[in-house]
Amino acid sequence: MDKESVPFYTAIELGTSTIKVLIAEFNPRGELIVRGHGKVDAVQMRKGEIFDVQNTKDQLRRALKDAEYASNVRAYDTSVFLALSGSYVRTVNTQGEIEITREGGRIQEQDIAAAVEIAKDYNPPAADIRIDRYVRQHRLADGTEYINSLGQCSSKLCVEMQHIIADQKRLNTVCGLVRDLVGKIDYVCYVPLACGAACIPPARLDKPQDGRLVIDLGAGMTSYSVFTPLGCYHSGQLAVGCDHIANDLAIAYSLHIHTARSLLEKLGSPGINCTVDPAQRNNHIFSITTQTFNDRQRSLDSYEVEDIISMRLSEIFEVVRHELEQQKAWRWIPGDILLTGGGAMIPGILPLANHILKRPVLQGKAFEVGGVQEVLESPAYIAAIGLIRAGRLYQEFRLNEERLGRTPSNLLQKALKTFLDIVNP
């Protein structure tokens, strides 16, 4: 496949329970068209981190092979984007403050730019590397906060910025594994940002009251991100996910962990009537086959199963809300909350989340997409779809800057070179 004539993109997500690969292109209308996908079980991944490099490499090789076969495109000939998740990635907030000395104190574009430059001036610890950053908000001398303070009057302007940083050695382990199979990495993206890129069209956030929260419930990690018209306001992750729910079920009923995972995945299928909707507790009984009692049938009370699942989910949603309140991000979410990831398919999770978060909760859907229906219909692929959309935007931005003859500052050039040396030594 001639990459120059037909630009294709490969998204790689190394998740706790599954490794996913998408190969896609964009049609002339700007729609993302998924041409092929691969999905295999992740055996040696824990909370987004690799515990057995060779085993994980073999699993990724299988997923790549499936995606390449379905799309008739070699990943090696595409732009390769990698999703980052795990406890080795975290966020740090900084501030840049300047005084407005002109008469009247009216804030101009150069004032905002000056405050942003100060907020950018953050050097991560020696063991870490910055992978992204974005402006959160503007704050005036009287404490009033704005998405954009242009034209406001104040004696001071403070710009808040959030930096996403990662442990270099652990990042290099992930990137090295991917490079071994596809040659290079063109872009990396924090999973919370990728999820937003998939299901929040830019035109959807054109007013301050249009802030949205995206929660991605994975197997080992729960990601969350708040978006405003300025961009991402806050993002983060919890080291808790669907595997913890499965573990709760395994302990409660003395089940093998694989059986508990299977039970969680099959809720809502024929013969299994359990839901986690508090309004539908009908005390149903259903049977499953366990791996701990010679594969005999066991009957479980769905009322109890509901309680176990809903308690853990309630804890996750409450912790996310508490974190966002601590970061002053909750007030920017007046509207719908979008739920993505494999956990979004748990029956009854939407009304439960609505009850805990006190906001309308919807299953997140990718916008302007086409192609493989299995991918388009599953919230588990939202991060991978958003990764391709974000990666393409990043490449277009860099190309635009080059065409306009703009060069990054020395500080930014140094940071970019350091980052590229890490992902592609």
N, C-alpha and C positions, 0 to 999 in steps of 0.2 A: 504494500500500500504506500502510495506517494504522500508522505505527510505534508509536503509543501502545497500540493494541490487540494487535498482534502484534510483539513485540520481535525484530528481526533484527539480525544482527551481520555486519560485513564485515571480513575479515582480508586485509591486503596485505603480501606479502613480495617485496621487490625483490632477487632473488638474482643471482649472477654469471652463471649460464647461463639462468635462466628467471625470469619474473615471474609470480607466482601470486596469484590472488584467490579467496577462498572467501566465500560468503554462506550463513549458517546460522542456525538457531534452536535453542532447547531445548524438548523436550517436557515434559509434566507430571512425568515420572519423572526429569528432570534429564539425559537423554541429549542429546548434541549431534547435531543432524540437519543434515547438509550438503544444502542445497537447490540450489546451483549453484556452478560453479567456472569459472575462466578461467585459461589458461596459455599464455604466448607466450614465444618466445626473447628473451633479453636481449642486445641487440647492443652497447650502450655502457655496460655495467656491468663494473667490475673490483673483485673482492674486496668486493662489497657496496656499492661507492661509484659514484656517477653521474658519468660523463665527458661525456655529451651530454644535457643536460636535456630538450631538445625531442624528441629521438629516444626517450628513455626514457618521456617523457610520452605519446607516441603509442603505445608498446608497452603501457603501463599502461592507456591508454584502451581498447585492444582487449581486454585481459584483463577489465576491468570490464564491457565490453559483453557478452562471452560469459557471464560469471557472472550478470549481470542478466537476460539473455535466458533462461538455464536456470532461474533461480529465480523469475522474474516479480516481482522486487523491485529497486527502485532503491537503489543503494549510498548515494545522497545521503540517503535516508530511514532509514538504519540507524545504529547505533553503529559507528564506524570505528576499527579497531585496526591499528597499524603495527608490523611487526617490524624491529628494528634490528640491523645486523651490519656489520662492517668495522673497519679499523684505527683509525677515529676514535672508537671506543667501547672503553673499558678499565676495569679495576677497581683500586680503591685500598683498602687495609686500614687500619683505625684501631682504637684501644683506649680503653676507659674503665675506670679503676681507682678503687676506693674502699676505705677501711679499714672493717672490721667491728669496732666498739668495744664492742658489747653483750657481756655476760657469756656465755661459752660460744662466741661467734662463730658462732651459727647463722644461716645466710643466709635472709633473708625476701624476699618479693616486692618490697618497697620498695627493698631493696638492689640487686636486679637492675635495677629501673627507673632508679635513680640512676646506675648504671654505664652503662646503655644511653644515657641522656641525654648523658653525657660523650662516649661513642663517636660519637654522632650529630653532635657539634659539629665538623664538618669543612667547611671552605670550599674548594671546588675553585679552581684557578687562574682568573684572570679570563676566559680564552678558553674555559673549559669550563662545563658544567652537569651537575648530578647528575640522573640519571633514575630511580634506584632505590637501595635499600640494604636490608640484612638482617643479622641477628645470626648469626655463625658458630658461636661456642662460648663457654663460660665457663671461666676458669682460676683456680685457687685459689693461695694463697701458696706452697704446696709444689710448684707446677708441674703438679698434677693437672688434667686437662682433662675437662669434662663438656659434654654437650649441654644439660643443665639442672641448675644447681647448687642449686636450691631445696632447703632442708633440710640441706645440707652445712654443716660447721663449718670456718671458716678466719678468719685475721686480716685477709685481703685478698680482694677479688673483682675480677677483670679480665674484662670483656666485650669480645670481638673482633667487629668489624662490617666488612662489605665494602660499599663504595659503587661503583655503576656510573656512570661519568661519560662525557660525550661532548663533542667539539669543537662549540661552538655554531654556528659558521658552516656546517660540513659537515652538521650535523643539520638546520639550517634549510633547506639546499638540498633535502634529502630531503623534509622536511615540507612545504615550499612547493610542491613538485611535486605531492604528494598532495592538498594543500588545493585546488589549482587545479582538480582534477577532482571532488572529493567534498565540498568546502566546509569541512570541519573534521576534526580528529583527536581522538578521545575517549581514546585510551590508546596508549602505546608500550611495547614490551617487548623486552628483550635476547634474541636468538635462543636462547642456551643455557638461559635460564629458560623460554622458551616450550616447548622440546622436553620438558623435565621435566614441565611442566603437562599435556602431552598424554598421556604414557604412564606416569606414576607416580600412581596414585590416593592421596589423602591417607591412607586407612586402611592402605595398604601399608607405611607407615613409622611403626610404632607402638613400635618398640624400637630402642635404640642400634645393635644389630647388623644393622639393616635398611637401612643406607646403600646408596645406588645411584648408579652413574655412568652418565650418558647422553652418548654421543659422536655428534654430528651431522656426517656427512661430506658437505659440499657441494662445489660446483664450485670455488669460490675460497677458501673458508674452512672450517676444521674447528672446530666448537664443542664445548665439553665443560662439564659441570656435575655437581657432587656434591651429592646430597640426603641429609639426615638427618632424624630426627623433628622437629628444630627448624625445618627449612626448607632453603634452599640454603646449603651450606657454602662452596663455591667455584665460580666460573665463569670462563670465559675462551675465547679463540679463537686459532687459529693461521692465519697467512696462507698456508696450504697446503691444497690440496684435489684433487679429481678432475681439474681442468684441468692440474695439474702431472703427473699420471700420463699424461694424453693427450699432453702436451708431451714427456715422456720417450719415448713410443712414436713420436711424430712425428720426433724427432731420430734415434732408433735405426734407423728404417726409411725415412727420407727421405719421410715422408708429409705431406700437407697436414694442418694442425691439425684441420680439420673431419672429415677421414677418421679421424684418430686418436681423436677424440671419439666418432665413430660406432662404431668398433671397440670402444671401452670400453663403450659403452651396449649393444652387441649380444652381448657375451660371454654364452655360455650359450644363445643362440638356435640353431635347427636349422642344422647345417652348420658351426657354430663350437664347437669342443670344448675350447677353452682354459679352464682354471680357475686359481685362485690357491691351491688347496689343496695344500700340500707333499706330502701323502700320495697324490696322484693324478697324478703326472707321467708320462704315457703317451707323451710326445713326439708328440702329434698334429700333423698339418699341416692348415691350412685356408686358404681363398682369400678375398681381399677385393678390392674395386675401389678403386684409389687415384685421387687427383685430381692427381697430380704426374707421372704417366707415361702421359699420353694415355688415362686411364681403362682401362688394361689390367689384367688379372688378375695378382695376385701371390700366391705361396704363402709363408706365414710359419710358422716353427717355433713351435708353441705352448709348447714348453719354454722358449724364450727369452722369449716374451711373458709367461709366468708369472713369470719372474725379474724382468723389468722392473717389472711391476705390484707384485709382492710386496715388492721392495726399497723402493719409495716408500711403500707402505702400512706396512711395518715401521717405517720412519723416523717416520711420523706417529704411530703408536701408541706408539713409544718416547719421543717428545718429549712426548706427552700424559702418559704415566706419570711422566716425569722432572719435569714441571711440577707435577703433583699431589703428588709426593713432596716437592718443594721447599716447597710450601705446606702440608705436613702433612695433606693431604686424602686421600692414598691409604689410610691406615689406617682410614678410615671406610667403605671399600668392601669388605666381606667377602663380598658376594653377587654376583649377576649384574650384568653390564654390558650396557646396552642400546645398540644401534647403530641410528641413524636417518639420514635424508637420502638423496639419490640414490645415494651411494656404498655404502649398505647393500645395494644390489641387485647388486653385483659378485659373481659366482659364487665361492664358496670363501672369501669375506672373513671369515666368522664363525670357521671353524677357525683361520685365520691370526691373527686378533685374539686368539683364545683362547690360541694358542701364545705370542704376544708379551706379552700382559697377564697371563697366568697366572690367569685368572678365567673362569668360564663367560660366554660372550658370546651374546646373543640379539638378533634383530631387534626393535626397539622397535615396539609396537603401541599405537595410541590406545585408551583405555578409554571405555566407554559412549558409543559413536558409532553413527550410522546415516546412511542417505542414499546419496549417489552412490558406487557401488562402486569406481570408478576412483580416487577419492580415498582411500577407506578402506583399500584394498589396497596403497597405495604409501607406503613410508617417506619419500618425498620431501615429503609433505604434513604430516608430523608437526609441524613448527614452526608452520605456519598454523593447524592444529587447536588446538595448545596456546595460540596467541595469542588465539584466541576464548575459550577457557576461562579464561585468566588475565585477560583484559580484562573479562569478565563478573564474575569474583570481585572485581576492583578496583571496579567500579561498585556492586556489592552492598555492599561494605565502606563505601564513601563514603556510600551511602544509609542504611546502618545507623547510622553515626556521626551523621548529621544527625537521624535519628529519635530517637536517644537524647539529642540536644541537646549532643553533644560537639563542641567546636571545636578545631582543631589549635592547637598552640603558635604564638606569634608568629613564631618561627624557621621552623617548618614552613610556616606560611601564606605567609611571604615566599618560601621556596624553591618552593612550589607555584605561586605567582603567576608567578614568574620562568620556571618551566618552561612553564606554559600560554601565557605571552607569546611564548615561542620557537616552540612548535608551532602556535599559533593567534594570531598577532599581529593 
